[in-house]
Every structure is written in structure tokens, then in C-alpha cells.
Amino acid sequence: MTALLDLALPPICAGCGEEGVPLCPSCRPALQVRLGLPPGTPLGLPDGPPDPLAQVEWCAPFAGVVRHALHALKYAGERRLAEPLGEAVAERWAAAGGGGDLLVPVPVHESRRRERGYDQAELIALVAARRLRVPMVSAVERTRATIAQYRLDRRHRAANVATAFAIRPGLASRVVGRHVVLVDDVLTTGATVAATAAILLGAGAASVSAVTVARER
């Protein structure tokens, strides 16, 4: 399917506009700027990873090439960008993460999935899971639509996502006793991944960490 799409509509690099690949070799290093940093590098958050997360990692600042790539995936339908973004997530987690038994994407609401035709975090997680050789389980659903976090100030983001997530019916057994790694596109205050982690821990997960493509300061 991807090969046919490439023939019909060749990809254009989200960073520089070069035709032929969704993210060219010259622009890919923008996703790897933190690859060599040790785990636990300060997050710019008050007290480290937001409770109840065991660890939080991300690949690059939400700027420049990375921002363009995420916007193209989320808003312009460029699904092919999930491949380089997911590879970057896998590389950072393999280098700095504390392991894990399975990846769980932070879900969009079903209305947003229908609008886009896909869930961008799920696409990224699928690629990362393949590279890390661990299962990917879409174990969490967003039970109500929320305001986009970037539209809110930091004080209101936690309230916006509180009670917005639940374990999907029939999938609780997949997380019991497991060390779960959440995957999302952008981390801001950490309110969304923290709310998702709380649901997973309540369902019996042994621990929950998170890794994202980008960090917005």
C-alpha cells in the first residue's frame, strides 16, 4: 500500500521539502538530538516525572523539523511520517528507557480518529513496538472529547484530561503485572500521560513510563 501511495503521490520531506521521502537524511538528525543524553536528564518539570509515572523520555524539542513532521502526520494525513517518528521513539527508549513489557499509545477520542482516519500515537507506537520487539496494545480509550491541551494554560491541563480515559473492554488482563510504556506525540506538562498512567495502574499494571516524540516547553 505504501509503495503504491509513493508512486501515486511521492512523499515530500516535512523538514526541507525534498521530494522522495517523508523525512530526508539531512532532516532526520533533528529527531535524534537527545539520543546521546543519559536517562534522567532534567525534564524542566518541577519534581521530575509527573506522578505516577516511573520515567519520562522524549526525542527532541517540539520545534523546527520535528514540529513540522508532527503537524504533517496529525493534520495533513501524512501517515508515512509515522515510520521515522516511531523509529526515533524506539531509539531513544532503547538508549535511555528502563525497559518494558508492552507499549500502549495514548489515544485520541473516537471522533478525532474518525475525522483523521487514524490515531497518530497508535501509528507511532506500532513502528516503535516493531523496532523494540515488544507488543503494542491499544489498551486505553479516551471516553470523552477534551480541549486540545495547547489551548489551555498549565493550571487547567490536568483538569481537562482527568477522568478522560478508561481501559478498553476486555483488555485489562493484558496490562496486569506488566511494565507499560506509554507512547504519545508531544509532552507538555505531562498531565495527559499522567492521567493515562493512573488508569493503567488502577487496572493492575506493575509500572508505567512514557516516551514521546517531542517535548514542548
GIBEL-V844799 format. One record per residue. N is the residue number from 1. RES is the residue in three letters. PSI is psi in whole degrees, 0 to 359 (none if undefined). Layout:
BEGIN
n->N res->RES psi->PSI
n->N res->RES psi->PSI
END
This chain:
BEGIN
n->1 res->MET psi->316
n->2 res->THR psi->320
n->3 res->ALA psi->319
n->4 res->LEU psi->320
n->5 res->LEU psi->319
n->6 res->ASP psi->324
n->7 res->LEU psi->317
n->8 res->ALA psi->321
n->9 res->LEU psi->86
n->10 res->PRO psi->139
n->11 res->PRO psi->156
n->12 res->ILE psi->131
n->13 res->CYS psi->127
n->14 res->ALA psi->342
n->15 res->GLY psi->309
n->16 res->CYS psi->351
n->17 res->GLY psi->4
n->18 res->GLU psi->137
n->19 res->GLU psi->142
n->20 res->GLY psi->331
n->21 res->VAL psi->151
n->22 res->PRO psi->334
n->23 res->LEU psi->114
n->24 res->CYS psi->164
n->25 res->PRO psi->330
n->26 res->SER psi->332
n->27 res->CYS psi->339
n->28 res->ARG psi->324
n->29 res->PRO psi->341
n->30 res->ALA psi->334
n->31 res->LEU psi->352
n->32 res->GLN psi->17
n->33 res->VAL psi->337
n->34 res->ARG psi->5
n->35 res->LEU psi->323
n->36 res->GLY psi->357
n->37 res->LEU psi->147
n->38 res->PRO psi->160
n->39 res->PRO psi->153
n->40 res->GLY psi->7
n->41 res->THR psi->135
n->42 res->PRO psi->137
n->43 res->LEU psi->343
n->44 res->GLY psi->14
n->45 res->LEU psi->152
n->46 res->PRO psi->315
n->47 res->ASP psi->40
n->48 res->GLY psi->205
n->49 res->PRO psi->136
n->50 res->PRO psi->137
n->51 res->ASP psi->136
n->52 res->PRO psi->29
n->53 res->LEU psi->139
n->54 res->ALA psi->326
n->55 res->GLN psi->147
n->56 res->VAL psi->131
n->57 res->GLU psi->158
n->58 res->TRP psi->165
n->59 res->CYS psi->321
n->60 res->ALA psi->161
n->61 res->PRO psi->152
n->62 res->PHE psi->81
n->63 res->ALA psi->163
n->64 res->GLY psi->230
n->65 res->VAL psi->317
n->66 res->VAL psi->316
n->67 res->ARG psi->315
n->68 res->HIS psi->319
n->69 res->ALA psi->316
n->70 res->LEU psi->322
n->71 res->HIS psi->322
n->72 res->ALA psi->322
n->73 res->LEU psi->315
n->74 res->LYS psi->322
n->75 res->TYR psi->344
n->76 res->ALA psi->6
n->77 res->GLY psi->16
n->78 res->GLU psi->78
n->79 res->ARG psi->335
n->80 res->ARG psi->341
n->81 res->LEU psi->344
n->82 res->ALA psi->330
n->83 res->GLU psi->302
n->84 res->PRO psi->326
n->85 res->LEU psi->317
n->86 res->GLY psi->323
n->87 res->GLU psi->319
n->88 res->ALA psi->318
n->89 res->VAL psi->315
n->90 res->ALA psi->318
n->91 res->GLU psi->315
n->92 res->ARG psi->319
n->93 res->TRP psi->322
n->94 res->ALA psi->326
n->95 res->ALA psi->325
n->96 res->ALA psi->350
n->97 res->GLY psi->162
n->98 res->GLY psi->29
n->99 res->GLY psi->191
n->100 res->GLY psi->154
n->101 res->ASP psi->333
n->102 res->LEU psi->155
n->103 res->LEU psi->140
n->104 res->VAL psi->119
n->105 res->PRO psi->146
n->106 res->VAL psi->116
n->107 res->PRO psi->152
n->108 res->VAL psi->167
n->109 res->HIS psi->152
n->110 res->GLU psi->326
n->111 res->SER psi->323
n->112 res->ARG psi->322
n->113 res->ARG psi->316
n->114 res->ARG psi->320
n->115 res->GLU psi->317
n->116 res->ARG psi->333
n->117 res->GLY psi->1
n->118 res->TYR psi->170
n->119 res->ASP psi->116
n->120 res->GLN psi->323
n->121 res->ALA psi->324
n->122 res->GLU psi->318
n->123 res->LEU psi->316
n->124 res->ILE psi->317
n->125 res->ALA psi->323
n->126 res->LEU psi->316
n->127 res->VAL psi->315
n->128 res->ALA psi->319
n->129 res->ALA psi->320
n->130 res->ARG psi->318
n->131 res->ARG psi->323
n->132 res->LEU psi->349
n->133 res->ARG psi->46
n->134 res->VAL psi->159
n->135 res->PRO psi->153
n->136 res->MET psi->126
n->137 res->VAL psi->123
n->138 res->SER psi->72
n->139 res->ALA psi->347
n->140 res->VAL psi->143
n->141 res->GLU psi->152
n->142 res->ARG psi->114
n->143 res->THR psi->345
n->144 res->ARG psi->149
n->145 res->ALA psi->143
n->146 res->THR psi->161
n->147 res->ILE psi->140
n->148 res->ALA psi->129
n->149 res->GLN psi->326
n->150 res->TYR psi->344
n->151 res->ARG psi->352
n->152 res->LEU psi->154
n->153 res->ASP psi->169
n->154 res->ARG psi->329
n->155 res->ARG psi->332
n->156 res->HIS psi->356
n->157 res->ARG psi->321
n->158 res->ALA psi->317
n->159 res->ALA psi->327
n->160 res->ASN psi->323
n->161 res->VAL psi->356
n->162 res->ALA psi->136
n->163 res->THR psi->18
n->164 res->ALA psi->355
n->165 res->PHE psi->155
n->166 res->ALA psi->159
n->167 res->ILE psi->136
n->168 res->ARG psi->141
n->169 res->PRO psi->131
n->170 res->GLY psi->357
n->171 res->LEU psi->2
n->172 res->ALA psi->323
n->173 res->SER psi->338
n->174 res->ARG psi->341
n->175 res->VAL psi->347
n->176 res->VAL psi->125
n->177 res->GLY psi->4
n->178 res->ARG psi->150
n->179 res->HIS psi->106
n->180 res->VAL psi->141
n->181 res->VAL psi->114
n->182 res->LEU psi->145
n->183 res->VAL psi->130
n->184 res->ASP psi->173
n->185 res->ASP psi->308
n->186 res->VAL psi->137
n->187 res->LEU psi->131
n->188 res->THR psi->262
n->189 res->THR psi->345
n->190 res->GLY psi->4
n->191 res->ALA psi->320
n->192 res->THR psi->312
n->193 res->VAL psi->328
n->194 res->ALA psi->318
n->195 res->ALA psi->321
n->196 res->THR psi->318
n->197 res->ALA psi->320
n->198 res->ALA psi->321
n->199 res->ILE psi->317
n->200 res->LEU psi->318
n->201 res->LEU psi->322
n->202 res->GLY psi->334
n->203 res->ALA psi->358
n->204 res->GLY psi->7
n->205 res->ALA psi->144
n->206 res->ALA psi->322
n->207 res->SER psi->160
n->208 res->VAL psi->127
n->209 res->SER psi->179
n->210 res->ALA psi->146
n->211 res->VAL psi->135
n->212 res->THR psi->163
n->213 res->VAL psi->315
n->214 res->ALA psi->162
n->215 res->ARG psi->123
n->216 res->GLU psi->124
n->217 res->ARG psi->none
END
